[in-house]
């Protein structure tokens, strides 16, 4: 191409020189010979004109060379695309990539640093500069790790409401349907609000650290009638409590990356402190003692904001992409550390209890997330817990049984900006011991 362009330029110059020669000869034939000075000026003028023509041709050559290189690059690009292997189908993994961020809208590390694959959105592949779609977080254990060198700050608010009825029959029956003794009927309504600040830091593409600081506000209303008084009207015993809850720290590590017919696996370890108000520190409404004592209600006069026990929770979370959705779930086991020489406070002093060991908790959850569009997503899942019996002095506490907790959760997420998402989840209790209603709002912000 370049040889052709230079040939054209040389031909144009030669043509211009030949065309000028007859004109000079004709002028000499028709006019009188000019002076030497005039001839030199004419030649200089012709030389200047030809120099300008050469400069113009050189510019045209340069433009043609630039255009030739652009066309050659396009041809090379098209050839590379035609010979490249077929692209992988869009992965639903992008549906769970914000949640930390969110949910976080930053691409997660669950893809695995060694694979080097670019995460894409659910349904269709997005442009390279388009942020990933968020999916609502349902459970406390997020399934997405924060990328290395990034931070996530997540303020959250949780409200739960529960209403339980308690009937205690103490006596004996003379004939069926006739009871001689004490009938204690109580209705308890509980409202719990927890505001928390959670921070996450991506140490590496496979390791994440987390810290959570909660603030708890609780109110309980117990409706009952005084025993042994023959009261005909209900009494309401109101109590409340607020303050810092139990601070938690956690670490999560990606164990395996997704392969054919295998999900992503993330292991976690969470430690809960006892920074909140201890249940044994608040005063119970009993005169001298609560065991075997009928004076007072036996209820705490101030509600605790913590559990009063240290706990350690290992967990395993799995994620399985299946376009256009992603399935996720997890298993956990919470070990509660016991306490020795425990005493609780009563109105006129303290009551010695001894050694107390809360029951350990087995947990399981599973759900599905689906991205609706580039900003909105929907999730649903089920959460199950089995709480063991409480032990006192190596003996099961009287009346303590294994408790089953189950909730159905629905979650919604909307990406406000490239770094901020809004997650809302609503839970409904499936067993009597589970809160009737739970609503959680999270706003993860990525840095």
N, C-alpha and C positions, 0 to 999 in steps of 0.2 A: 504494500500500500504506500509506504513511504517512498519507494523508488518511483512509483507512478506519479506521485505528486511532484517530486523534483524534476522529472522529465517534462511535465506540463509547464513548470516554471521556466525551464531552460528554453523550451520551444517558444514560449511567449516572448522571452527576451530576444531570441534570434529573429522572430517575426518583426518585432519592433525595430530592430536594426536594419533589416532589409527594406522595410517600408519607408524608412527615413532616407535611404540612399538615393532612390530615384528623385525624391523631392528636391534634394540638394543639387542633383545634376540638372534637373529642369530649370531650377532657379539660375544656375550658372549660365545655362544656354540662353535664357531669355533676357537676363540683365547683364549689366556690366560687372566685371570682377570687383568684388569688395576689397576693402583694405584688409591688411593682415589683422589689425586689431578687431575689426568687425567679425572676421571669421573665428577668431579665438573666443569671442563672446558668445557666438552662436553655438560653438562646440561645447562650451561650458554649460550653456543653458540646456542643450540636449542631454549632456551628461547628468545634470541635476534632475531632469525629468525622468531619465531612465533609473536613477537611484531611487526616486520616489516610487516608481513602479516596482522595483525590486523589493523595497520595504513592504509594500502592500502585499506582494506575493508571499513574502516570508510570514506575514501575519496570517494569511490564509492557510499556509502550510501548518503553522502552529495550531490553529483552530482545528484543522483536519486531524492532526495527530492526537489532540485531546479527545475529540469525538471518537476516534478509532479506539483509544484505550478504554473509554467508557463502554463502548459496544463489546469489546473483548472481555471486560469484567462481567458484563451481564451474561454473555455466552458461557463463561466459566461457571458462574453461579447456577445457571439453569442446568448445565451438565452435571454439577455436583448434586443438585436436588434430585435429578432423574436417576442417578446411580446410587443414592443413599438408601438404606434399608427402610422398610415401612415403619412409620412412627407408631409408638405404642398408643393404645386407646386412652382417652382421658380417664384419669383416676379419680375416684370418689374421695380419695384421701384429702383433697382440698376442702371437702365439706367439714372436716374436723380441724382445720388449720387455724382458726382464730380463737378459738376458745381459750386461752390461757390466758389467745390472745385472747381468746378469745378468743379462748379465746382471744386471742390476739390475731391481728391481721397480718403479722409477719409470718413468712413461710416457716413451718415447723422443722424440727430436726429429726422427726421420726422417719424421714425418707432414708436416713443413713448417710453419713458423710462419705463413705466409701463408694456409694452407688452413683452419686453425682447426677441424679435425675432431677429435672425441674418439676416442682409440684404444679398441678393444674387444677382447674375448678371442676365441679361436678357438672356433668352433661356435655359441655363443649369446651374445647381448649380456649383459654383466654389469651389476649395479647400479653407479651412478655412484661410490659410495664403496668399491667392491671393487677391490683391487690387481690388476694385470695378471699373467698367467701367465708363468712363466719357461720358457726353452728352453735346453737345454744348449749351451754354447759348445764347438765342436770345434777350431777353428783359432786360431792366435795373433792373427790380425787379427779383432777383434770387429766385427760388422756394425751395432751399435746405438750411437748417439751418446748421451752423457750430457746431460740437459737443462741449460739455462743456469742457472748459479748452484748446481748440484749437484756433489757429489764422490762418487767411488767408490774405495774402498780394497779391493784384491783380493790377499790372500795366496794363494799357490799352491805346489803341490809336484808335481814330475814325476819319474817313475822310468822308465828305459829299460834294456833288456837286449838284447845282440846277441852272436851267436856266429858266427865266420867261420873257415873253413879255407883255408889258403894252401899251395899246392904250387909250389915253384920247381925247375925242372929246368935244370941248367947242365952241358952236356957234348955228346956227339955219339953217334949211333947207328951201330953197325957193321952190324947187320942189324936188320930190324924187331923190335920188342919187346925189344931189348937196348940199354941206355944205358950209356955209359962217361962218368962225371963225377960231379956232385954233385946229390943229391936232398934238398931242404930242405922239410920238411913242418911246418907250424905251425898250431896251433889257438888262436884268440884269443877270450876271453870277456870282455865289457865290461859293467860296471854303472855307470850314471850317475844321480846324484840331483841335482836342481836345485830349491832353494827360492827363491822370489822374492816380492818385494813390488811390486805395481803400483798406481800412483795415476792416476786420471783426473779431469779437471776440465772441466766444460761451460762454455766461455767464452761461447758464444751457443747458440741452438737448432740451429745448423748447424756449429759449430766445437768440436772437442774436442782437448785436449792430454793427453799421457800420458808417464809416466816409469816405468821398470822397473829394479829393482836385483836381480840374481840372486846366489845363493851356490851354488857348484858343488862337488860331491864325487864323484870318479871313482876306480874301481879296475879294473885290467886284469890278466888272468892269461893268459900266453902259454905254451902247452904245446909243447915241441919237443925235439929231440935235438941235441947238440953236433955240429957239422960237423967232418969230418976227424979224428974221434976214434974212430969205430967204436963209439960208445956204444949199449948195448942197452936202456937205460931212458930214459924221458922225463924231462925237466927242466921245472920250472915257474918262469917269470920273473914275479914279482909286482911291480906298481908301482901307486902311487896318487897322488892330488893333490886338494887342496881349497883353497878360497879364494873371494874375490869374482870373479864372472864379468864379462862385458862389459856395461856399463850401456847402456841404450837409451832414446831419447826419440823420440816420434812425435807427429804431428798428423794429424787426419782432418777432412774437410770434406764436407758433403752437397752434391753437385753438382746433382742433380735429384730432385724428388719424384715419387712414383708417379702415373702417369696410365693411361688405358685402354690395356691391353696393353703397358705399359712398366714396368720395375721401378724401384726406388729405386737410386740410384747414389751411392756414397761414395768419394771419393778420399783416399788416405793417403800419408804420407811418413814413413819410419822411418830413423833414424840410429843405427848401432851403433858404440860406442867400442871401445877396446882396453885397458880397465881390468883385465882378467883377466891371469893369468900367461901370458907370451908363450911359444909353442912353441919359439922360438929361444933362450929364456933358460934352459930346463931342460937338464940335462946328459944327453947321449946316451951309451949304453954302447958307446963305441968308444975305443981307446987314444989315437991321435993324430988319426985321421980316419976317416970312415965310408965314403967313396966308394972302392971298390976295396980295402977293408981287411977281412980275414976275422977279425980279433980283436974279440971282443965280440959282442953280439947285434944291435947297431944300433938298439935300442929305447931310448926315453927312460927314465931312471931315476926321473923324477918327471913326473907327467902335468900338462899345462897346463890352466888353467881358462878360457882365452880363445882366440880364433882368431888373435890377433896382427895383425889387419888391420882398418882402418876399412871400413865398408860403408854404402851408401845404398840404400834400397829404396822406390821408388814402387809404389803398388798401387791397384787399383780393385776395389771390392766391390759386388755387386749383390744385391738382395733382391726377390723376386717373391711377393706373397701370393696364395694360391689355396686358399680355405677347403676343408677344415679344416686345411690345412698351409701351410707357407711354404718356398719354394725359395730357396737362397742359394748364393753362390759368389764367386770372385774370381780376379784375375790379378795377378802381381807380377813384378818384375825386380830382382834384387839386384846392384849393381855393387860389386865389391871393389877397393879402392884398393891399388895395388902399393907395395912398399917397396924402397929402394935400399941397397946396401952391407950386406947382411944376412950375419951370421955365426952359426953355432950352436955351442953348447958341447959339448965332448967331455971325456973323462977328463983328458987332459994338456994342455988348452988350448982353442983355438977353431978352427973350420974355416970359411974364407970361402966363402960361397955366391954372393954377388952380388945381382942384382936379382931379386925374386920377385913375381909377379902371380898371385894365385889366380883360378880361373875364375869367371866370372859365372854367376848362377843364374836360370833361368826357373822360375816357379812357377804352378801352377793348382790350384784346389780347387773342389769343388761338393758340395752336400748338401741334405738336407731335414729340417725340424723339424716335429714334431707334438705339440700339447698333449694330454695324456691327461685331465687334470682341472684344477681350479683351482690345484693346487700342483705337480703332477708333469708332466714332459714328456720326450720322447725325440727324439734326433737321430741321423742317420747321414750319412756323407760319405766322400769320397775325396780324398786330397792327393797331388799329383804335383810332382816337382822334377827339373830337368835341370841338372847341374853341369858346367861347362866344364872344359877342361884347364888345369892349372897351368903357367905360363910361368916359365922361369928364364933370365935374360939374353936375353929375346926369343925363346927357343926352348922348345918343349914339353919338359917334364921327361920323361925316359925312363921308359916304363911308365905315364905318365899318359894316361888316356882320359876321354871324356865319361861321366859316371856318371848313371844314372837311379834316382831314389828314388820309391817309391810306398807309400802306407799306406791301409788301410781303418780308419775310425774310427767308433765308436759312443759316443754321449753320453747321459747321464741328468742331469736337473736336478730339484731339489726345493726349493720355497720354504719356508724355515724360519720366517721372520717377514716382515712387510711390507717390511723393508729388507735382509734377508739371505737368500741362496740358497746351495745346495750343488750344485756342478757336478762331475760325474765323467765322464771320457772315457777310452776304451781304444782303442789303435791296434795293428794287426797289420801287419807289413811284408809287402809284396807282391813285393819284389825282394831279391836277396842283400845288397845294400849298405845296405838299410834296416834299422833296429833290429827285432829279432823281436817285441818287446813294448814298448809305451809306455803308461803310465798317468798321467793328470793329474788332480789334484784342485784345484778353485778354490772360494773362498768370497768372492764379492763382497759388500761391505757399502756401502749407499748412505747419503749424508748430505745 
